[in-house]
């Protein structure tokens, strides 16, 4: 019922926008609506850290509303990071955790996000929180090799996830149902640091919904020098979980714990065996 209502509303809105687009005044109204939508903001406080985020749609309202509940283990992990550490946030999306790390721990953050639909919100949120000096956006995809490949997205929503670069599989190891794609350049973690002169990270967070193990494969030199990593792994995606474990162990890291929040535990969409694994160097 909810899906039918959403589709009905979408059709009505599309008809109104189409009608407005037929004349100059209507096009001006459409432009003003889009501009004003991007001005909507919502604040959140976690552990006495004030943050503000752009919320142009329901998905972003959800991300902000559930900031403290969706991935409490990620926030606790960030809280354990020493002040002024360098953090690579791979799969930064709209910047929730990049911004928290920069504000709560004064981290220097490299925010990796290749989605064209998320980059604007990431930049806006960094600006809203006055963190331009602490967070640097890296807009290319990470993989295990340097070169062009196809970026596949399952949604065109601002703040969307479940995309893939250079592979035809999604978060569950099954063929990805992409509805939007484009060619772009990707590179490995090791090549990224050397080519772009990025700082060696002390800590890495990886949440890219499927190709985590491929990214790890391209970062063996970097992994050998980090202090810890938080990485999202689907235990049901055997290739991902097996290879990720091998690459991390080869780098001298030890699995400390794996956790997920209640909303993931109670998921009916197949995410129940997806965990944030926390690896440390002893």
C-alpha positions as CSV (number, residue, x, y, z in Angstrom):
1,X,0.0,0.0,0.0
2,X,2.8,2.4,0.9
3,X,4.6,1.6,-2.4
4,X,1.4,2.3,-4.4
5,X,0.9,5.6,-2.6
6,X,4.5,6.6,-3.2
7,X,4.2,5.8,-7.0
8,X,1.0,7.7,-7.2
9,X,2.5,10.8,-5.6
10,X,5.6,10.5,-7.8
11,X,3.3,10.5,-10.9
12,X,1.4,13.6,-9.7
13,X,4.6,15.4,-8.9
14,X,6.1,14.5,-12.3
15,X,3.0,15.8,-14.0
16,X,3.2,19.1,-12.1
17,X,6.9,19.6,-12.9
18,X,6.3,18.8,-16.5
19,X,3.5,21.4,-16.7
20,X,5.6,24.0,-15.0
21,X,8.5,23.3,-17.4
22,X,6.4,24.5,-20.4
23,X,6.7,28.2,-19.5
24,X,9.3,30.6,-18.1
25,X,7.5,31.2,-14.8
26,X,7.0,27.5,-14.3
27,X,10.7,26.8,-14.9
28,X,11.6,29.5,-12.4
29,X,9.3,27.9,-9.8
30,X,10.9,24.5,-10.4
31,X,14.3,26.0,-9.9
32,X,13.3,27.8,-6.7
33,X,11.8,24.5,-5.3
34,X,15.0,22.6,-6.0
35,X,17.1,25.4,-4.5
36,X,15.0,25.6,-1.4
37,X,14.9,21.8,-0.9
38,X,18.7,21.9,-0.7
39,X,18.5,24.5,2.1
40,X,16.6,22.2,4.5
41,X,18.8,21.2,7.4
42,X,18.6,19.1,10.5
43,X,20.8,19.1,13.6
44,X,21.8,16.1,15.7
45,X,23.8,15.9,18.9
46,X,25.8,12.8,19.9
47,X,28.0,12.7,22.9
48,X,27.6,16.5,23.2
49,X,28.9,16.9,19.6
50,X,26.7,19.2,17.6
51,X,26.4,18.5,13.9
52,X,24.1,19.8,11.1
53,X,23.2,18.1,7.9
54,X,21.4,18.9,4.6
55,X,18.2,16.9,4.4
56,X,16.6,17.2,0.9
57,X,14.7,13.9,1.1
58,X,13.3,11.3,3.4
59,X,16.4,9.1,3.2
60,X,18.6,11.9,4.6
61,X,16.1,12.6,7.3
62,X,16.3,8.9,8.2
63,X,20.1,9.0,8.2
64,X,20.2,11.9,10.6
65,X,17.3,10.7,12.8
66,X,19.0,7.4,13.3
67,X,22.5,8.8,13.7
68,X,23.0,7.4,17.2
69,X,21.1,4.1,16.7
70,X,21.9,2.7,13.2
71,X,25.6,2.0,13.7
72,X,26.5,2.6,17.4
73,X,29.5,0.3,17.0
74,X,31.0,2.7,14.4
75,X,30.5,5.7,16.7
76,X,32.1,3.8,19.6
77,X,35.0,2.9,17.4
78,X,35.5,6.5,16.3
79,X,35.4,7.5,20.0
80,X,38.3,5.1,20.7
81,X,40.5,6.7,18.0
82,X,43.2,9.0,19.4
83,X,42.8,12.7,18.9
84,X,44.3,14.1,15.7
85,X,44.5,10.7,14.0
86,X,44.4,10.5,10.2
87,X,41.3,8.6,9.1
88,X,40.4,7.3,5.6
89,X,36.6,7.1,5.4
90,X,36.0,4.9,2.3
91,X,32.4,5.1,1.2
92,X,31.7,8.3,3.1
93,X,28.2,8.8,1.6
94,X,26.9,12.2,2.9
95,X,29.7,12.4,5.5
96,X,28.0,11.4,8.8
97,X,31.0,9.6,10.2
98,X,33.6,11.8,8.6
99,X,32.1,14.8,10.3
100,X,31.7,13.1,13.6
101,X,35.3,12.0,13.6
102,X,36.5,15.4,12.6
103,X,34.5,17.1,15.3
104,X,34.7,14.6,18.2
105,X,38.3,13.6,17.7
106,X,39.8,16.4,15.6
107,X,40.7,13.8,13.0
108,X,42.2,14.6,9.7
109,X,39.8,12.8,7.3
110,X,40.0,11.8,3.7
111,X,36.4,11.1,2.6
112,X,36.3,8.8,-0.4
113,X,32.9,9.0,-2.2
114,X,32.5,8.5,-6.0
115,X,28.7,8.8,-6.2
116,X,27.7,11.9,-8.2
117,X,24.4,12.0,-6.2
118,X,26.2,12.0,-2.8
119,X,29.1,14.3,-3.5
120,X,27.1,17.5,-3.4
121,X,25.6,16.6,0.0
122,X,29.0,15.6,1.3
123,X,30.4,18.9,0.3
124,X,27.5,20.8,1.7
125,X,27.6,19.0,5.1
126,X,31.4,19.6,5.4
127,X,30.7,23.3,4.8
128,X,27.8,23.5,7.2
129,X,30.0,22.1,9.9
130,X,32.9,24.4,9.0
131,X,35.2,21.4,8.5
132,X,36.9,22.4,5.2
133,X,40.3,22.3,6.9
134,X,39.8,18.9,8.5
135,X,38.0,16.9,5.8
136,X,39.2,16.4,2.2
137,X,36.9,14.9,-0.4
138,X,38.4,12.3,-2.7
139,X,35.8,11.8,-5.5
140,X,37.3,8.8,-7.3
141,X,36.4,5.1,-6.8
142,X,38.8,2.7,-5.1
143,X,39.5,-0.7,-6.5
144,X,42.5,-3.0,-6.8
145,X,43.9,-1.5,-10.0
146,X,44.4,1.9,-11.7
147,X,42.2,2.6,-14.7
148,X,38.7,3.4,-15.9
149,X,35.7,1.2,-15.2
150,X,31.9,1.4,-14.7
151,X,30.3,2.8,-11.6
152,X,26.9,1.1,-11.1
153,X,24.3,2.7,-8.8
154,X,21.0,1.1,-7.6
155,X,19.4,4.5,-6.9
156,X,19.5,8.1,-8.0
157,X,18.5,9.4,-4.6
158,X,20.6,11.9,-2.7
159,X,22.3,9.9,0.0
160,X,21.7,6.5,-1.7
161,X,24.0,3.5,-1.2
162,X,24.4,-0.1,-2.5
163,X,26.6,0.8,-5.5
164,X,29.5,-1.0,-7.1
165,X,32.6,-0.1,-9.1
166,X,34.2,-2.4,-11.7
167,X,32.2,-5.4,-10.6
168,X,28.7,-6.8,-11.3
169,X,28.0,-7.8,-7.7
170,X,26.3,-5.9,-4.9
171,X,26.5,-6.1,-1.1
172,X,25.2,-9.7,-1.1
173,X,27.4,-11.1,-3.8
174,X,24.6,-11.4,-6.2
175,X,24.3,-9.5,-9.6
176,X,23.7,-5.8,-8.9
177,X,20.4,-4.3,-10.1
178,X,21.8,-1.0,-11.3
179,X,19.5,1.7,-12.6
180,X,22.2,4.3,-13.3
181,X,25.8,4.0,-14.4
182,X,28.8,5.9,-15.8
183,X,32.4,5.4,-16.5
184,X,35.0,6.9,-14.2
185,X,38.5,6.3,-13.0
186,X,39.4,4.2,-10.1
187,X,42.7,3.3,-8.4
188,X,44.0,1.2,-5.6
189,X,44.6,2.5,-2.0
190,X,48.4,2.1,-2.5
191,X,48.4,4.0,-5.8
192,X,46.1,6.6,-4.4
193,X,48.5,7.5,-1.6
194,X,51.5,7.7,-3.9
195,X,50.0,9.4,-6.9
196,X,48.0,12.0,-4.9
197,X,50.4,12.4,-2.0
198,X,47.8,11.5,0.5
199,X,48.7,11.0,4.2
200,X,49.2,7.5,5.5
201,X,46.1,6.7,7.5
202,X,46.3,5.6,11.1
203,X,42.8,4.2,10.8
204,X,40.5,3.2,7.9
205,X,36.7,2.8,7.8
206,X,35.4,0.9,4.7
207,X,31.7,0.6,3.9
208,X,31.1,0.3,0.1
209,X,28.5,-2.5,0.0
210,X,30.2,-5.3,-1.7
211,X,33.7,-4.7,-3.0
212,X,35.5,-4.3,0.4
213,X,37.7,-7.3,-0.3
214,X,38.8,-5.9,-3.7
215,X,39.7,-2.6,-2.1
216,X,41.7,-4.4,0.5
217,X,43.6,-6.3,-2.2
218,X,44.8,-3.0,-3.6
219,X,46.1,-1.6,-0.3
220,X,48.5,-4.2,1.1
221,X,51.3,-1.6,1.7
222,X,48.9,0.8,3.5
223,X,47.3,-2.0,5.6
224,X,50.7,-3.1,7.0
225,X,51.1,0.4,8.6
226,X,47.6,1.2,10.0
227,X,46.7,0.8,13.6
228,X,43.2,-0.4,13.0
229,X,40.3,-0.7,10.6
230,X,36.5,-1.0,10.7
231,X,35.1,-2.8,7.7
232,X,31.6,-3.9,6.8
233,X,31.5,-7.6,5.9
234,X,28.5,-9.8,4.9
235,X,29.2,-13.2,6.3
236,X,26.9,-14.7,3.7
237,X,29.0,-13.3,0.9
238,X,31.7,-16.0,1.2
239,X,34.2,-14.6,-1.3
240,X,34.1,-11.2,0.4
241,X,34.4,-12.5,3.9
242,X,37.1,-15.1,3.1
243,X,39.4,-12.7,1.1
244,X,38.9,-9.8,3.4
245,X,40.0,-12.0,6.3
246,X,43.1,-13.2,4.4
247,X,44.2,-9.7,3.4
248,X,43.8,-8.3,6.9
249,X,45.6,-11.1,8.5
250,X,48.4,-10.9,6.0
251,X,48.8,-7.3,7.0
252,X,49.4,-8.3,10.6
253,X,45.9,-7.3,11.9
254,X,43.8,-9.3,14.3
255,X,40.0,-9.4,14.5
256,X,39.0,-7.8,17.8
257,X,35.2,-8.0,17.4
258,X,32.3,-7.8,15.0
259,X,29.1,-6.0,15.8
260,X,25.9,-4.5,14.3
261,X,23.1,-2.4,15.6
262,X,19.6,-3.5,16.5
263,X,18.1,-2.1,13.2
264,X,20.5,-4.4,11.3
265,X,19.8,-7.3,13.6
266,X,16.1,-6.9,13.0
267,X,16.4,-6.4,9.3
268,X,14.1,-8.3,7.0
269,X,16.0,-7.3,3.9
270,X,18.8,-9.8,4.2
271,X,21.3,-7.7,6.2
272,X,21.1,-9.7,9.5
273,X,24.5,-11.4,8.9
274,X,26.3,-8.1,7.9
275,X,28.6,-6.9,10.5
276,X,31.1,-4.1,11.1
277,X,34.3,-5.9,11.8
278,X,36.9,-4.2,13.9
279,X,40.5,-5.2,13.3
280,X,43.4,-4.0,15.4
281,X,47.2,-4.3,15.5
282,X,48.5,-5.8,18.7
